[in-house]
Amino acid sequence: MEFFDSHAHYNDERFKEDRENLIKKNYGEGVTKIINAGYSLESSKEAIEIAKEYEFMYVTVGISPNDIDNFKEEYLIEIKNLAKNKKVVAIGEIGLDYYWNKENKELQKQLFISQIEIANELKLPIVIHTREAIYDTLEILKNNNCNKKGVFHCCPLNVDLVREGIKLGFYISFAGPVTFKNSRNTEEIIKMVPLEKILIETDSPYLSPEPLRGKRNDSRNVKYIAQKIADVKGITLEEAAKATYDNAKRLFEIK
């Protein structure tokens, strides 16, 4: 049985001391594909450098709404150039976040749209971060066609977002929160999403699933997300793992 962790941050400082051994352990325990996600110019560069060492690791590059302090226009040129690297499979994570940043909404929107344009030019999908900005996110996606579509990463468990996201042709990625005992709408949302539109992720080192909540997360824990999908969908863990693996390969055009 193989798992595809479609969103992790091995470019995070919390992995600095044991990154190499941990990535090898992930592979040894059945996580045979990982996407190392950028969220700023520097983290995107680092993600590529790390992924060069592992045949099974791929990369997204982009500037997230939480990393636009001191933004300069030339950063977009650099992101575009980075995205031409053979390891890069998407532009992301990009989007809107009104939870952490309420004062720069217009800049967030501008950068979101600009990076959608880069994705279209390079024929890449996008990886979307949205938090407390659901309706502005959907409005931008409806008015700015994403040619290769993409995925709502660590998708908020909001019925409107998921319904409209699926209508627009996007995938929905589930992470640790679907396992939380106090998580609302989890089963309803999972049932809403066709199996062929589901990805799974850890968002490592964040959002460890139950029963490891509060500890540093890593890709080995993606199996708990797959098990939750299986339980709600009434399928086996093997079926959930295979479906989400195949979905990620299809979206990111990985052979």
N, C-alpha and C positions, 0 to 999 in steps of 0.2 A: 504494500500500500504506500502510495506517494502523496505528499502534500505540497501545495504551492502557497507560500506566504506572499501575498500580493502587495504587501506594504509593510516595510520595516525600516528602522533607522540605525543601521550599523555604523553610520557616520556620527552617532551621538557620543558625547564624552563618557557616558556611563559604560560604554563598551571598550574604552581605550585600553584597559589593562589585560583583557582576556579575549579580545575580538577573534583572533585567529583560531584559538582552540574552540571557542563557542560555535563559530560557523562550521567547523568540522564536525562537532557534535550534532548540530542541526542536521547535516547531511546524513550522518550515520544513523539518525533516528527517523529517517524517512522524509525529511523536508528537502526535496531535490530541486526545487526552484524557489528563488527568493528575489523580490524586487527591493532594492536599496533606494529609498526615496529621498530626494533632495527637497529642500524647503527654502533655501537661500542660495545666493551665488556660491558662497564658499562651501556650504554643505553639499551642493550639487557637484562641485569639483571633487570633493573628498569622496563622495559616493562612487564616482567613476573610478578613482584611483583604487579604492577597496575592491570594487567589482572586477577589476582587471586580473585579480589574483584567483578568481573563482569562475570556472566555466558556467556554473549553474546560477550565477547571480547577475541580475540585470538592474537597470537604473532608470529613475525618472529625474528630470531636472526642471527646476522652476523656482519662483519666488512666491512664498505663501503670504497671505494677508497679515500674518503675525511677524513678518520679517521684512518690512518695507521701510523701516527707519533709515533715514539718510539715503533713500533711493536715488539713483542716478539713471538717466535714460540709457547710458551705455551698458548698464547691467543687462538690459534686454538683448542687446547685440551679443553679449557674452553668453547668455542662456541659449540663444539661437545657435551659436557656434558649438557650444557644448553638446547640444542636442543632435549634432551630426555624428557624434561618436557611435560606433557600432554597438556599444553596450546599452545605449539609451533607447527605451521602448515607449516613452510617453513624456508629455510635458506635465509636470506636477511636483509637489502638490500646489495647486493654485485655487483661488476662490475668494470667499468673503468670510470675515469673522467679526461679528458685532458684539461678541461676548467680551473679548479682550480689547478690542479697538473700536471705539465709537466715534472718534474725532476725525478719522481720515477715510470716511466711507467712499467719497468720490475717487480718491486715489486708489483704493482697493478695487473699485469697479473698473477704473481705467486699466489697471494692471491685469486684471482678470481677462478683460477683452483683448488686450494686447497679446497676452500669452495664448489665448485661443487662436488668434491670428497666426502666431508662430507655429502652433500645432498644425493648423490647416496647411500652411505653406510647406511644412516638412512631412505632411501626411502621417501625423502621429495622433493617437488618442490623448485625452487629458485625464488627469486625476484631480478630483474636486474635493476641496475642504470647504465645508459650510457649517457655520455655527451661529445660531440666532440670527440668520440672514437668509432664511429659506426662500422667501418670496422674491427678494432681489436676485438671489442666485438663479431661480427659475426664470425670471424675466430676462436676465442676460442670456441664458441658454436658449430661450425661445427666440430671441432677437439676433443671436449670433450663432449661426449653424456650426456645429462641430462635425466636420466631415467624417472623421474616424470615431466619433462618439467618445466614450470613456467610461469612467466609473466614479460613483460617489464613495469616496474612501471613508471608512469608519462611519457609515451613513447614520445620521440622526434618525431615531425611530419615530419619524413623523409621517403619518399616513398621507398627507397631501404631497410631501416631497417625494415619497417613494412612488406614489401613483403617477405623478406627473413625470418623474424621472424615467420611469419605465416607458411611458408614452413617447418620450423624446428619444428613446432607444439606448439609454444608458444602463450600465450594469450597476448593481448594488453590492457593496462590500460590507460584510459584517465582521466586527471585531469583539474584543472582550466584553463590552457592555451587554451583549445579548445573553451572557451567562450570569449576569448579576441578579441576585434575588429580588432587588428592588427595581429592576428595569421594567418600564412600562411599555406596553404595546408590542413586546418582543414577538410573541407567537403570532399575533395578528399580522405584523409586518412580514415575518418570514413566510407565512402562508400566502401573502399577497404577491411575493416575488417568484416568478417562474424559476425552476431549478436551473434552467439554462442561462439565467441572468445573474446568478449569485457568484460572488467571489468571497474568499475568506482571507483574513489578515490578522496580524498581531499588533501592528503599530508599535512594535518594540522600540525602546524599552518601556513604553507606557502601557497602561490599560490591561494589566495582567488579568486573565479570566479567573473565575472561580474554578478550582479551589485555591488559587495562588494569588488572589487579589492583594495588592499592596507590595508585592515583591517585584523585582526587576523582571520584565517580560523578555522572552526571546522566541524565536520561530518555532521551537519545539512545541510550544503551547497552542499552536494553531489547530491542533487536533481537538481541543476542547470546543473551538468554534464549529468545526466540522461535525462534532458529535451533537451539538445543539441543533444544527440544521437538520441532521439525520432524525433526531428525536421528533422535531416538529413536523417534518415532511413525511414521517413514517417510512423511512428508508434505512438502509444499513450505513454504518460509518464508511465502509468501502465505497458505496455508491455516492455518498456525499463528497468524499475525497476525490474521486475520479471526475465527478461532474464539475466541481469547482476548479480542479486542475485543468481540465480541458477548456473551461470557460476562460481562464486567465491566459492560456496559450493562444486562444482564438483572438481575444481582445488585443493582446499585445503583440500578436503575430510572431510568436516564438515557435520554432519548429522542434 
